[in-house]
Each structure stands twice: as C-alpha cells, then as structure tokens.
Amino acid sequence: QVQLVESGGGLVQPGGSLRLSCAASGFIFGIYVMGWYRQAPGKQRALVATITSSGMTNYADSVKGRFTISRDNAKNMVYLQMNSLKPEDTAVYYCNARRKGDQWGQGTQVTVSS
C-alpha cells in the first residue's frame, strides 16, 4: 500500500525558512518522479517542484531560486527546502509520487505571516 507522509510544516515569518519532508513506503521509490504541490485557500492545487529518479529537477517560476527539492533514494525520502518565504507561499503542501498515476500524501500546512 502506497503511503506518503509529510512533515515539517508550520508558522514562519516572512523571510524565514522551513524544510518539508516526505516519507514514502509501499512502492519502488527509486523509479518514481517525486514532487511537491501546494493548494492555497480558494485556489487549485499547483506544482511547486518535481525531481526525477536521477535527480533532474523542475520548479514553478514563483519558487525558483528560493526552494530546493531533493531526494534520498536509500531512505525513501523527498525534501523541500524553502527559503525567503513570502506570505503568498501560504498553502497546504502535498507530497506526490508519479509513475503511471498519482499518489498523494495528506498534506502539511505552511503559513507565512508576521
């Protein structure tokens, strides 16, 4: 059974940093494209970043230069380092595993506010 469990969300001031983690189990982690998506109130879920099994990355324009996605295939973990956070980064962040279909975690709330 596929499981994706996010952690690391919370409340942070503008300009601050957070590191999200996603623990994956129940599938062959190393062959999946992993990603982070976010959904703000009243908006659709949107891509934040993805990383392939070989480490190729892709970012939404809004987070380029501020966020970094990484993965540890030995530990079945994917991470999102978020720096220089802005209020508009406030959202529920979801871990995603994609191969022939999508698997989702339950999400973790990130709130950027002073």
DSSP file with accessible surface (Angstrom, degrees, kcal/mol):
  #  RESIDUE AA STRUCTURE BP1 BP2  ACC     N-H-->O    O-->H-N    N-H-->O    O-->H-N    TCO  KAPPA ALPHA  PHI   PSI    X-CA   Y-CA   Z-CA
    1    1 A Q              0   0  197      0, 0.0     2,-0.2     0, 0.0    26,-0.1   0.000 360.0 360.0 360.0 127.3    0.0    0.0    0.0
    2    2 A V        -     0   0   40     24,-0.1     2,-0.4    22,-0.1    24,-0.2  -0.474 360.0-179.7 -71.0 132.1    1.4    3.4   -1.0
    3    3 A Q  E     -A   25   0A 107     22,-2.7    22,-2.1    -2,-0.2     2,-0.4  -0.997  13.5-178.9-134.7 134.0    2.0    5.8    1.8
    4    4 A L  E     -A   24   0A   9     -2,-0.4   102,-0.6   100,-0.3     2,-0.5  -0.991   9.0-172.9-128.3 120.9    3.3    9.3    1.6
    5    5 A V  E     -A   23   0A  72     18,-2.2    18,-2.5    -2,-0.4     2,-0.2  -0.951   6.5-158.7-122.9 113.8    3.6   11.1    5.0
    6    6 A E  E     +A   22   0A   7     -2,-0.5     2,-0.3    16,-0.2    16,-0.2  -0.582  16.4 166.0 -88.2 152.9    4.6   14.8    5.0
    7    7 A S  E     +A   21   0A  63     14,-2.2    14,-2.7    -2,-0.2   101,-0.1  -0.961  40.7  67.0-154.1 165.4    6.1   16.7    7.9
    8    8 A G        +     0   0   37     -2,-0.3    11,-0.3     1,-0.3    14,-0.0   0.370  61.6 132.7 104.6  -3.7    7.8   19.9    8.7
    9    9 A G        +     0   0   29     12,-0.1     2,-0.3     9,-0.1    -1,-0.3  -0.168  22.6 116.8 -72.4 172.8    5.1   22.5    8.1
   10   10 A G  E     -d  110   0B  30     99,-0.9   101,-2.8    98,-0.1     2,-0.5  -0.985  62.1 -45.4 161.5-166.0    4.2   25.3   10.5
   11   11 A L  E     +d  111   0B 130     -2,-0.3     2,-0.3    99,-0.2   101,-0.2  -0.856  53.8 168.2-100.6 130.7    4.1   29.0   11.0
   12   12 A V  E     -d  112   0B  22     99,-2.7   101,-2.1    -2,-0.5     3,-0.1  -0.983  33.0-113.2-142.1 149.8    7.0   31.1    9.9
   13   13 A Q    >   -     0   0  134     -2,-0.3     3,-2.3    99,-0.2    72,-0.2  -0.460  50.3 -81.6 -78.3 154.0    7.7   34.8    9.5
   14   14 A P  T 3  S+     0   0   59      0, 0.0    72,-0.2     0, 0.0    -1,-0.1  -0.302 120.9  28.0 -53.5 137.5    8.2   36.3    6.1
   15   15 A G  T 3  S+     0   0   55     70,-3.4    69,-0.6     1,-0.3    71,-0.1   0.272 100.3 117.7  90.3 -10.6   11.8   35.8    5.0
   16   16 A G    <   -     0   0   21     -3,-2.3    69,-2.4    69,-0.2     2,-0.3  -0.089  56.6-122.9 -81.9-176.0   12.1   32.7    7.1
   17   17 A S        +     0   0   61     66,-0.2     2,-0.3    67,-0.2    66,-0.2  -0.929  20.8 179.9-131.6 152.3   12.8   29.1    6.2
   18   18 A L  E     - B   0  82A  34     64,-2.2    64,-3.4    -2,-0.3     2,-0.5  -0.977  16.4-146.5-144.2 153.0   11.2   25.7    6.5
   19   19 A R  E     - B   0  81A 126    -11,-0.3     2,-0.3    -2,-0.3    62,-0.2  -0.978  14.1-158.8-123.1 117.2   12.2   22.2    5.4
   20   20 A L  E     - B   0  80A   0     60,-2.8    60,-2.3    -2,-0.5     2,-0.3  -0.719   6.8-162.5 -91.3 145.1    9.4   19.8    4.5
   21   21 A S  E     -AB   7  79A  21    -14,-2.7   -14,-2.2    -2,-0.3     2,-0.4  -0.944   7.2-163.4-125.7 149.5   10.0   16.1    4.5
   22   22 A a  E     -AB   6  78A   0     56,-2.1    56,-1.9    -2,-0.3     2,-0.6  -0.976   6.6-157.2-134.7 118.8    8.0   13.3    2.9
   23   23 A A  E     -AB   5  77A  43    -18,-2.5   -18,-2.2    -2,-0.4     2,-0.3  -0.863  15.9-161.7 -96.3 124.1    8.5    9.7    3.9
   24   24 A A  E     +A    4   0A   9     52,-2.7     2,-0.3    -2,-0.6   -20,-0.2  -0.824  17.0 158.7-110.5 144.2    7.5    7.2    1.2
   25   25 A S  E     +A    3   0A  49    -22,-2.1   -22,-2.7    -2,-0.3     3,-0.1  -0.982  46.3  49.7-154.4 160.7    6.6    3.5    1.6
   26   26 A G  S    S+     0   0   52     -2,-0.3     2,-0.3   -24,-0.2   -24,-0.1   0.521  98.8  59.8  90.0   4.9    4.8    0.7   -0.2
   27   27 A F  S    S-     0   0   28    -24,-0.1     2,-1.7   -26,-0.1    -1,-0.2  -0.961  98.1 -82.2-154.5 170.5    6.3    1.2   -3.7
   28   28 A I    >   -     0   0  118     -2,-0.3     3,-1.8     1,-0.2     4,-0.3  -0.586  46.2-171.7 -80.9  89.4    9.6    1.2   -5.5
   29   29 A F  G >  S+     0   0    3     -2,-1.7     3,-1.8     1,-0.3    -1,-0.2   0.842  71.7  65.8 -53.2 -41.5   10.6    4.7   -4.6
   30   30 A G  G 3  S+     0   0   30      1,-0.3    -1,-0.3    43,-0.2    43,-0.1   0.646 100.6  48.6 -64.8 -15.0   13.6    4.9   -6.9
   31   31 A I  G <  S+     0   0   76     -3,-1.8     2,-0.3     2,-0.1    -1,-0.3   0.431  94.6  92.0-106.2   3.0   11.7    4.7  -10.2
   32   32 A Y  S <  S-     0   0   44     -3,-1.8     2,-0.5    -4,-0.3    67,-0.2  -0.722  74.7-124.8 -97.6 146.2    9.1    7.3   -9.4
   33   33 A V  E     -E   98   0B  53     65,-2.3    65,-3.0    -2,-0.3     2,-0.3  -0.764  34.3-155.6 -78.3 127.7    9.1   11.0  -10.1
   34   34 A M  E     +EF  97  51B   0     17,-2.4    17,-2.9    -2,-0.5     2,-0.3  -0.819  18.4 167.4-108.5 150.2    8.6   12.7   -6.8
   35   35 A G  E     -EF  96  50B   0     61,-2.5    61,-2.8    -2,-0.3     2,-0.4  -0.961  31.8-129.1-154.5 167.6    7.1   16.2   -6.3
   36   36 A W  E     +EF  95  49B   0     13,-2.9    12,-2.6    -2,-0.3    13,-1.9  -0.992  26.1 177.4-121.3 134.9    5.7   18.8   -4.1
   37   37 A Y  E     -EF  94  47B  26     57,-2.6    57,-3.3    -2,-0.4     2,-0.3  -0.868  10.5-153.7-127.2 162.7    2.4   20.6   -4.9
   38   38 A R  E     -EF  93  46B  35      8,-2.6     8,-3.0    -2,-0.3     2,-0.4  -0.986   7.7-159.6-141.3 152.9    0.5   23.2   -2.9
   39   39 A Q  E     -E   92   0B  67     53,-2.3    53,-2.3    -2,-0.3     6,-0.2  -0.964   9.7-163.0-134.7 114.9   -3.0   24.4   -2.6
   40   40 A A    >   -     0   0   24     -2,-0.4     3,-2.4     4,-0.4    51,-0.1  -0.581  45.3 -74.8 -89.0 158.6   -3.9   27.8   -1.2
   41   41 A P  T 3  S+     0   0  117      0, 0.0    -1,-0.1     0, 0.0     3,-0.1  -0.264 119.4   6.8 -56.0 129.2   -7.4   28.7    0.0
   42   42 A G  T 3  S+     0   0   91      1,-0.2     2,-0.3    -3,-0.1    -2,-0.0   0.526 113.9  98.9  78.2   5.4   -9.7   29.1   -2.9
   43   43 A K  S <  S-     0   0  149     -3,-2.4    -1,-0.2     1,-0.0     2,-0.1  -0.825  75.0-103.5-123.3 162.5   -7.2   28.0   -5.4
   44   44 A Q        -     0   0  175     -2,-0.3    -4,-0.4     1,-0.1     2,-0.1  -0.437  48.1 -88.5 -78.7 157.3   -6.4   24.9   -7.3
   45   45 A R        -     0   0   88     -6,-0.2     2,-0.3    -2,-0.1    -6,-0.2  -0.445  54.2-167.2 -64.2 136.2   -3.5   22.6   -6.4
   46   46 A A  E     -F   38   0B  49     -8,-3.0    -8,-2.6    -2,-0.1     2,-0.1  -0.949  23.8 -97.5-134.3 151.1   -0.4   23.7   -8.2
   47   47 A L  E     +F   37   0B  55     -2,-0.3   -10,-0.2   -10,-0.2     3,-0.1  -0.361  34.0 169.9 -63.6 137.1    3.1   22.4   -8.9
   48   48 A V  E     -     0   0B   0    -12,-2.6    12,-2.6     1,-0.4     2,-0.3   0.701  64.6 -30.8-107.0 -55.5    5.9   23.6   -6.7
   49   49 A A  E     -FG  36  59B   0    -13,-1.9   -13,-2.9    10,-0.2    -1,-0.4  -0.984  50.2-159.1-162.7 151.8    8.7   21.3   -7.7
   50   50 A T  E     -FG  35  58B  23      8,-2.3     8,-2.0    -2,-0.3     2,-0.4  -0.941   2.9-164.0-132.9 158.5    9.5   17.8   -9.1
   51   51 A I  E     -FG  34  57B   8    -17,-2.9   -17,-2.4    -2,-0.3     6,-0.2  -0.987  13.8-139.7-143.3 131.3   12.6   15.6   -9.1
   52   52 A T    >   -     0   0   40      4,-2.4     3,-1.6    -2,-0.4   -19,-0.1  -0.281  36.6 -97.0 -82.1 174.0   13.2   12.5  -11.2
   53   53 A S  T 3  S+     0   0   55      1,-0.3    20,-0.1   -22,-0.1    -1,-0.1   0.802 126.8  49.9 -61.6 -28.2   14.9    9.3  -10.1
   54   54 A S  T 3  S-     0   0   96      2,-0.1    -1,-0.3   -23,-0.1   -23,-0.0   0.439 125.1-100.4 -92.3  -0.5   18.2   10.6  -11.5
   55   55 A G    <   +     0   0   39     -3,-1.6     2,-0.3     1,-0.3    -2,-0.1   0.519  67.8 150.2  99.0   6.5   17.9   14.0   -9.8
   56   56 A M        -     0   0  134      1,-0.0    -4,-2.4    -5,-0.0    -1,-0.3  -0.571  31.4-155.1 -73.3 135.1   16.7   16.2  -12.5
   57   57 A T  E     -G   51   0B  69     -2,-0.3     2,-0.3    -6,-0.2    -6,-0.2  -0.770  18.9-170.1-117.4 157.2   14.5   19.0  -11.1
   58   58 A N  E     -G   50   0B  83     -8,-2.0    -8,-2.3    -2,-0.3     2,-0.4  -0.992  11.6-168.6-144.0 137.1   11.8   21.3  -12.2
   59   59 A Y  E     -G   49   0B  42     -2,-0.3   -10,-0.2   -10,-0.2     2,-0.1  -0.955  27.6-111.0-129.5 149.0   10.4   24.3  -10.4
   60   60 A A    >>  -     0   0   20    -12,-2.6     3,-1.8    -2,-0.4     4,-1.0  -0.473  36.9-118.5 -66.2 145.4    7.5   26.6  -10.6
   61   61 A D  G >4 S+     0   0  132      1,-0.3     3,-0.5     2,-0.2    -1,-0.1   0.850 111.1  63.5 -57.3 -33.4    8.6   30.1  -11.6
   62   62 A S  G 34 S+     0   0   67      1,-0.2    -1,-0.3     3,-0.0   -14,-0.0   0.663 111.6  34.3 -68.5 -16.3    7.3   31.5   -8.4
   63   63 A V  G X> S+     0   0    0     -3,-1.8     3,-2.3   -15,-0.2     4,-2.3   0.472  82.3 127.6-117.5  -4.2    9.7   29.5   -6.2
   64   64 A K  T << S+     0   0  117     -4,-1.0     4,-0.1    -3,-0.5    -3,-0.0  -0.283  81.1  15.3 -57.5 134.0   12.8   29.3   -8.4
   65   65 A G  T 34 S+     0   0   87      2,-0.4    -1,-0.3     1,-0.1     3,-0.1   0.289 126.1  59.5  85.4 -11.1   15.9   30.5   -6.5
   66   66 A R  T <4 S+     0   0   28     -3,-2.3    17,-2.0     1,-0.2     2,-0.3   0.694  98.3  51.1-115.4 -35.5   14.1   30.1   -3.2
   67   67 A F  E  <  -C   82   0A   4     -4,-2.3    -2,-0.4    15,-0.2     2,-0.4  -0.826  59.3-165.6-109.5 148.4   13.1   26.5   -2.9
   68   68 A T  E     -C   81   0A  76     13,-2.5    13,-3.0    -2,-0.3     2,-0.4  -0.988   4.9-157.9-134.5 124.9   15.1   23.3   -3.4
   69   69 A I  E     +C   80   0A   5     -2,-0.4     2,-0.3    11,-0.2    11,-0.2  -0.787  20.6 165.5 -98.5 142.4   13.8   19.8   -3.9
   70   70 A S  E     -C   79   0A  47      9,-1.8     9,-3.0    -2,-0.4     2,-0.3  -0.962  17.4-154.3-148.1 165.2   15.9   16.8   -3.1
   71   71 A R  E     -C   78   0A  36     -2,-0.3     2,-0.5     7,-0.3     7,-0.2  -0.990  12.2-151.9-143.5 152.8   15.5   13.1   -2.6
   72   72 A D  E >>> -C   77   0A  50      5,-2.9     5,-1.8    -2,-0.3     4,-0.8  -0.925  10.5-172.3-123.6 100.1   17.3   10.3   -0.8
   73   73 A N  T 345S+     0   0   68     -2,-0.5   -43,-0.2     1,-0.2    -1,-0.1   0.767  84.5  58.0 -67.3 -25.4   16.6    7.1   -2.6
   74   74 A A  T 345S+     0   0   96      1,-0.2    -1,-0.2    -3,-0.1   -44,-0.0   0.802 116.3  34.2 -72.7 -28.5   18.3    5.0    0.1
   75   75 A K  T <45S-     0   0  142     -3,-0.7    -2,-0.2     2,-0.2    -1,-0.2   0.391 104.9-123.1-105.9  -0.3   15.9    6.3    2.7
   76   76 A N  T  <5 +     0   0   54     -4,-0.8   -52,-2.7     1,-0.2     2,-0.4   0.922  67.0 136.3  56.3  46.6   12.8    6.7    0.5
   77   77 A M  E   < -BC  23  72A  36     -5,-1.8    -5,-2.9   -54,-0.2     2,-0.4  -0.942  39.3-168.2-126.6 146.6   12.6   10.4    1.4
   78   78 A V  E     -BC  22  71A   0    -56,-1.9   -56,-2.1    -2,-0.4     2,-0.3  -0.986  14.0-164.1-131.1 145.2   12.0   13.6   -0.5
   79   79 A Y  E     -BC  21  70A  27     -9,-3.0    -9,-1.8    -2,-0.4     2,-0.4  -0.880  16.3-157.7-128.7 156.0   12.6   17.1    0.9
   80   80 A L  E     -BC  20  69A   0    -60,-2.3   -60,-2.8    -2,-0.3     2,-0.6  -0.917  10.1-161.7-135.1 108.0   11.6   20.6    0.1
   81   81 A Q  E     -BC  19  68A  62    -13,-3.0   -13,-2.5    -2,-0.4     2,-0.6  -0.825  11.8-166.3 -87.8 121.5   13.9   23.3    1.5
   82   82 A M  E     +BC  18  67A   0    -64,-3.4   -64,-2.2    -2,-0.6     2,-0.3  -0.948  10.8 173.6-117.3 116.6   12.0   26.6    1.4
   83   83 A N        +     0   0   59    -17,-2.0   -66,-0.2    -2,-0.6   -67,-0.2  -0.769  59.7  23.3-116.1 163.7   14.0   29.9    2.0
   84   84 A S  S    S-     0   0   68    -69,-0.6    -1,-0.2    -2,-0.3   -67,-0.2   0.903  84.6-160.2  49.4  48.3   13.0   33.5    1.8
   85   85 A L        -     0   0    3    -69,-2.4   -70,-3.4    -3,-0.2   -69,-0.2  -0.262   7.6-159.0 -66.0 145.4    9.4   32.6    2.4
   86   86 A K    >   -     0   0   85    -72,-0.2     3,-2.5   -71,-0.1     4,-0.3  -0.853  32.1-109.3-120.3 157.7    6.6   35.0    1.4
   87   87 A P  G >  S+     0   0   70      0, 0.0     3,-1.9     0, 0.0    25,-0.4   0.854 117.7  63.2 -55.2 -33.5    3.0   35.3    2.6
   88   88 A E  G 3  S+     0   0  130      1,-0.3   -48,-0.0   -48,-0.0    -3,-0.0   0.556  88.6  69.8 -71.3  -5.8    1.9   34.1   -0.8
   89   89 A D  G <  S+     0   0    1     -3,-2.5    -1,-0.3    23,-0.1     2,-0.2   0.523  70.7 120.7 -82.8  -6.9    3.7   30.8   -0.1
   90   90 A T    <   +     0   0   35     -3,-1.9     2,-0.3    -4,-0.3    21,-0.2  -0.412  41.0 106.0 -60.9 124.5    1.0   30.1    2.5
   91   91 A A  E    S- H   0 110B   2     19,-2.1    19,-2.7    -2,-0.2     2,-0.5  -0.963  76.0 -79.5-178.1 170.9   -0.8   26.8    1.5
   92   92 A V  E     -EH  39 109B  35    -53,-2.3   -53,-2.3    -2,-0.3     2,-0.5  -0.862  48.0-146.2 -88.8 127.7   -1.2   23.2    2.2
   93   93 A Y  E     -EH  38 108B   0     15,-3.1    15,-1.9    -2,-0.5     2,-0.4  -0.860  13.3-162.6-102.7 130.0    1.8   21.4    0.7
   94   94 A Y  E     -E   37   0B  37    -57,-3.3   -57,-2.6    -2,-0.5     2,-0.3  -0.914  14.3-136.1-117.2 136.9    1.4   17.9   -0.7
   95   95 A a  E     -E   36   0B   0     -2,-0.4    10,-2.0   -59,-0.2     2,-0.4  -0.697  26.6-163.7 -84.7 140.6    3.9   15.2   -1.5
   96   96 A N  E     -EI  35 104B   2    -61,-2.8   -61,-2.5    -2,-0.3     2,-0.4  -0.980  16.2-165.6-131.5 140.2    3.3   13.5   -4.8
   97   97 A A  E     -EI  34 103B   0      6,-2.2     6,-2.2    -2,-0.4     2,-0.4  -0.995  18.6-173.9-122.3 126.3    4.6   10.2   -6.4
   98   98 A R  E     +EI  33 102B  95    -65,-3.0   -65,-2.3    -2,-0.4     4,-0.2  -0.978  30.5 121.2-129.9 129.6    4.1    9.8  -10.1
   99   99 A R  S    S-     0   0  137      2,-1.8     3,-0.1    -2,-0.4    -1,-0.1   0.083  98.3 -14.0-137.9 -88.1    4.7    7.0  -12.5
  100  100 A K  S    S+     0   0  196      1,-0.0     2,-0.3    -2,-0.0    -2,-0.1   0.588 139.6   2.8 -92.8 -11.8    1.6    5.8  -14.4
  101  101 A G  S    S-     0   0   41     -4,-0.1    -2,-1.8     2,-0.0     2,-0.4  -0.874  86.7 -85.9-154.0-175.3   -0.7    7.6  -12.0
  102  102 A D  E     -I   98   0B  69     -2,-0.3     2,-0.4    -4,-0.2    -4,-0.2  -0.878  26.4-170.4-109.6 137.9   -0.5   10.0   -9.0
  103  103 A Q  E     -I   97   0B  80     -6,-2.2    -6,-2.2    -2,-0.4     2,-0.4  -0.969  15.0-161.8-120.0 142.6   -0.2    9.2   -5.3
  104  104 A W  E     -I   96   0B  96     -2,-0.4  -100,-0.3    -8,-0.2    -8,-0.2  -0.923  12.9-137.6-127.7 147.9   -0.7   11.9   -2.7
  105  105 A G        -     0   0   11    -10,-2.0  -100,-0.2    -2,-0.4     3,-0.1  -0.272  38.4-101.1 -84.5-176.1    0.1   12.5    0.9
  106  106 A Q        -     0   0  116   -102,-0.6  -101,-0.1     1,-0.1   -12,-0.1   0.636  63.3-119.1 -86.5 -13.1   -2.3   14.0    3.4
  107  107 A G        -     0   0   12    -12,-0.1     2,-0.4     1,-0.1   -13,-0.2   0.088  14.4-123.9  94.5 153.5   -0.6   17.4    3.2
  108  108 A T  E     - H   0  93B  23    -15,-1.9   -15,-3.1  -101,-0.1     2,-0.3  -0.999  25.0-120.2-136.8 135.8    1.1   19.7    5.7
  109  109 A Q  E     - H   0  92B  88     -2,-0.4   -99,-0.9   -17,-0.2     2,-0.5  -0.585  23.4-171.5 -80.7 132.1    0.1   23.3    6.4
  110  110 A V  E     -dH  10  91B   0    -19,-2.7   -19,-2.1    -2,-0.3     2,-0.5  -0.992   4.8-175.4-120.1 123.4    2.7   26.1    5.8
  111  111 A T  E     -d   11   0B  44   -101,-2.8   -99,-2.7    -2,-0.5     2,-0.6  -0.985   8.6-167.0-122.9 123.2    1.7   29.6    7.0
  112  112 A V  E     +d   12   0B   4     -2,-0.5     2,-0.3   -25,-0.4   -99,-0.2  -0.935  34.9 130.7-111.4 109.6    3.9   32.6    6.3
  113  113 A S              0   0   63   -101,-2.1    -2,-0.1    -2,-0.6   -27,-0.0  -0.993 360.0 360.0-158.8 147.9    2.8   35.5    8.4
  114  114 A S              0   0  130     -2,-0.3  -101,-0.1  -101,-0.2    -1,-0.1   0.433 360.0 360.0 -93.6 360.0    4.2   38.1   10.8
